[in-house]
């Protein structure tokens, strides 16, 4: 028997839990919660609902797994924190409290991991998977003081894809210069070298449109829309972040990415236009990220469900192969396995755990972001 790790990942309406024996999954469960009950509860109440469901699960199979060595959940910390695995200790909990991010749903993963660790006597870890801060300062300047780039990215999926590429290319991850694109329901892109993300974009704020998010928009037209009297703030946010992108062009009828590809293959000109536009924007973004690496690109790495579509993958390959002829594609949707892998690397001492002392509150870039800069 190897090292047993329990990983936990909350979503808006569920709590996902799995136990791994090193890299091998032993069991998995998804605890579904009543959406209305969660919606009516404050953050603390939502945590209580999830904790009660986890306690009931104990009687079925967690309590019988007394050899669990580590429990890991996800957490969001403020801009200034590096992505990676943290020891879930008092300092980490304090950082969550003082930065007021404990109310985010994803943070229930770290809170539940701490609870389960106490019940099982296991070590507790937290993975910071999204709002990491590794970008070069020059990449953050937007053109308007007080606004900056670099708030969100799919760091968990990007770092996982990097490790898989390093394994297949037989090089340490910190020695690779890669362009990485995560193409799931939403997209993120980055240039990665010297062990960190140099620059990145995502469909929350800039870059290609994805399934439901708009990516970059013409700012003057957005301002006109906002003051036209036809759109409320809620309407605009909904269109940009939840019902924009490919879904907005296909009528928001729930059509999946592969269905649009199928229509294109059947000769539908409109579907073909949308897919070609998406591929065009992705290739343009990868080329832009290549500038950050001064064209020295060891590999282009894609992950996520859209990248796994054979037809779309070939369209991308045709557009970006001039940057690098090494193009790798990996799955990128199993968060439980990814965060469990982080705990395993920490226990094996293959990867150093991060420290809350890396919070860079006093860097001079804050001046750049002020309205008076």
N, C-alpha and C positions, 0 to 999 in steps of 0.2 A: 504494500500500500504506500502511496506517495503522500504529498502534502495536500490536505483537504482545505478548500477555500469556499466560503459562502459569499456570493455576490448578490447585491440587491439594487434594483433600478426602478424607481417609481415613475409612472407616467401620469397623465392628467386623470385617468379613470381607473388605473390598475397599479398593483405593486408586483413586479416580477422578481422572482428569487430562484437561484440555481446553486447547486453544490457541485464543485469540480474536484476531481482527484488529479491534481496538477493540471495538465491541459485537457483532460478527459472529463466530459460532463457525466455526472452520476444521476442527477434528477433535477427537475425544473417544474415550477408552478407559477401560474399567473393568478393573483388574487384580484378579482374584479370587485370594484366598489360602486355603490349607487351614485351616479353623477350628480343627482339632485342633492343628496346628502352632503357630498363633498362641496358642492357649490354654495350651500347654505352655511358651511362651517368656515370659521377663520382658520388661519394657518395652523394654529395650535390644535384646533379641533380636527382638522384634516389629518394631522399627525396621529392624534388619538385614534381615529377611525382605522388608519393603516396599522397602527401598533396592535390594536385589538385583533385585527385579522391575522397578523403575524403570530400573536400569542396562541390563537386557536390552531394555527398550523403547527406550532411546536408539538402538540400532542400527537400529530400524525407522523411527522418524520424528522423534524429538526432535532428534537430532544434525544432521539435515538442515535444521532450522529455526534457522539461525544468526542470524536477525535478531530473536530474542526479546529484548525490552527489559526485561521484568520477570517475575518469578516470585512467586506469592503463595500462601501456605497459611494455615491457621487455627491458632490457639493459644488456650489458656485461661490467664488470669492471675488473680491473687487479687482478692478483693473490695477495691475501692478504685481499680481501673483502669477507665478509660472505654472504651466500645466504639469501634471504628473501625480505621483502618489505621495500623500502626506500621512504621517502618523496621526491618528484621530485621538489627540490628547487634549488636555485643558487649554493649551495655547491655541490650538486650531478652533476649538469651540468658542473661545473668547473672540477670535478674529471674526467668526460668523456673527456673533452678537453685536460687536461694535460697528460692523460694516452693514448691518441690517439687511443681510441677504438670506437670513434663515427662513423667511417666509416663502421663498421660491419652492415649487413642488419638488424639484430635483434634490433639494437639500434634505428632504425627508429620507433620502437614501442614506446619507451620513448619520442622521439621527437614529434611524432604525439599525444601522450597522453598529453603532455604539451600544444600543440596547441589547442586541443579540449577542454582542461580544461579552457583555456583562453576564448574560444568562449562561453562556457556554464556556466562559473562561478563555476565549480566543483573543488574539490580538486584533485591534481595530485599526482599519485604514480608511482613508477617503481619497477618492480620485477626483481631481479638478479637471473636467473634460472639455469645457467650453470656453468660458470667458478668461482665457489665459492672456498673458501680456508678454510677448517675446519680440514684437515687431521693432524694427529700427525706428528711431524717433522721426527720421526724415519721411518715413512712409505714413505718418499719422496726420501730417498737415493737410487740411482740406481746401484751403483757399478762403475760409471765413473764420476769423478768430472766434473761439468758443465752440466750434464744431471740429470733430476729429474723426478719423477713420480708425477702424480696428477694434470695435466693441465685441464682436461675436465671431466665432468660427467653430467648425466641427473638429476641435482639436483631438478628441478621442479617436475618431475615425482616421484623421490625417496621420497621427503618430503611429497608429496601428499599421496603416498602409506603408509607412516609412520603414518600420521594423521588418515587415514581410519582404519589402524590396531589398533591404540590406541583407536579409537571410539568403534570398535567391541570387543576389549579386556578390555574395561572399565578401561583404565589406561592413565595417562598423557603421551604424547609422550616422554618427557625427562626422564621418568622412565622406558622406554622400552629398552631392548637390543635386537636388531633385525639384521638379515641379509636381505638385500633388493636387489632384482634384477629387473632391468627394461629391458624387452625383447621386444622392439619395432623393427623398421627396423634395428636399431643398439642397442647395449647393454651397460648397466652400472651395476656395482655391488658395494655394500658397506657394511661395518660393522658400525652400528649406535648405540651409547649409550650416556648417559649423555647429550642428546639434540644435538649431533653433529656427523658428519661423521668422524669416526676414521681413516678409510683407504678405498680406493676405486680403482677400475680398470674400464677400458672402452675399447671399441674395436678400439679406436684411437691409443692406445699405448701398451696395454697388456691385457691378459685375453682371453676368448673364442672368436672364430670368430663369426660374426653375418651374417645377410643377405648379406651385401655388404662390410664389413670391415674385415680385416684379423686377428685382435687381436695379440697375441704374435707370434713372428716368431723366427726361429733359426738365431741368429745374424750373425754368420759366413757365413751362406748361403746367407743372404741378402747382406753382403759386397761383396761376390763373384759375385752375380748378378749385383750389382751396377757397378763393374769394369770389367764386361765381355765384354763390348762394344755392347751388344745386347739391352740394356735398357737405355733410357734417364731418367733424374730425373722426368720429367713429367709422363713418362710411369710407373715408379715405384710408384709414388704417386697415380696415377689413380688406379693401381692394388691393392694397400694396402688399400685405403680409399673409393673408389667409385665403383670398380668392382671386389673386392676380396670376401672373405668369401664364403657363400653358392652359391652366383651367379656365382662365378668363376668356381666352380665345375659343375654347371648345364649348363655351356656354355653361361652364360650371356644372356639368351633368355627371360629375364623378368619373369621367372617362380616364382610365389609367394610361400611363406612358406607353406601355406595350400596345394598347388598343389604338393609340394615335399612330404609332409606327405601322401597325397592321393596315390601317386605312391608307397610309402613304403607299405601302406596298401594293395595295389594291388599285392604286392610280388616283387617289383623291388629291387634287392639286393643292387644296388649302392645307391639309394635314402635312403634305410635303413641304410647303412653305414654312410652316411653324417649326417643324423638326430641323429643317436646314438653317433657319434663323437661330435656333438654340445652339446647334453645332457650331455655327459661325461665331456666335458670341463667346462660347466656351473656348474655341481656338484663339480668338482675339485676346481673351483674358490670359490664357497660358503664354501667349507670346509676350504680353505685357509683363508677366511675372518672370519670364526668361531674361528680361532686361536687368532685373535685380541681381541675377546671377552672372551678369555680363556674358550671357550666352554659353557659359560653361555648365552644361546640363548632363549629368550622368544618366538620368532616366526620367521619363514622364510616367507618373503613377496615378492611376485612376482607381477609385473604389465606389461602391454603392450600386443600387439596383439598376439605375439608368445606364451606368457604364458597362453592366453585364449584358445588356441587350446587344446581340451580335451585330445587327445592322447598324445601330447607332455607334457602336464601338469602331466599326470600320470607317464610318463617316469622319469620326474624330481622328482616327489614325491618318487618314489621307490629308487632313488639314494641319497636323502638328508634327508629322514625322520628320520634317525639315529641321525641327529644333533638336530632336534626338531620335535615333532609330531604335532606342530601347524604350519600349512602351509596355508597361505592366498593368494588369487589372486584377483587383481582388474584391472579394465580398466585403461589405462594410456595414452590416446591419445588426450584428449580434453584440449589443452593448454589454450583456452579462459576461460573455466570454472575454471581451476586451478588458473590462475592469478587473475580472478575476486574474487575468494575465499580469496586470500591474502589481497586484498583491503578491503573486508568485515570484515575480522578478525581485520584488523588495525582500521577500523571505530568503531567496537564494543569493541575495547580495549582488545580483546582476545589474541592479539599477539603484542608485541612491534615492532615498526618500527626500522630498522637498521640505523646505523649512518655511514657516510663516515669517521668518526674519527676512525673506526675500521680497517682502512687500515694499515697493519702492515709492513711498509716499512723498519724499522730498526731492524728487528729481526735478531739474529745472524746466522740464517740458510743461509743467503745470502753467508756467507763465505763457507759453505758446498758446494754450487753450483758453486763456482768460479773454474776456471781451475787450480788455484794455491793451492787449499785446500789440 
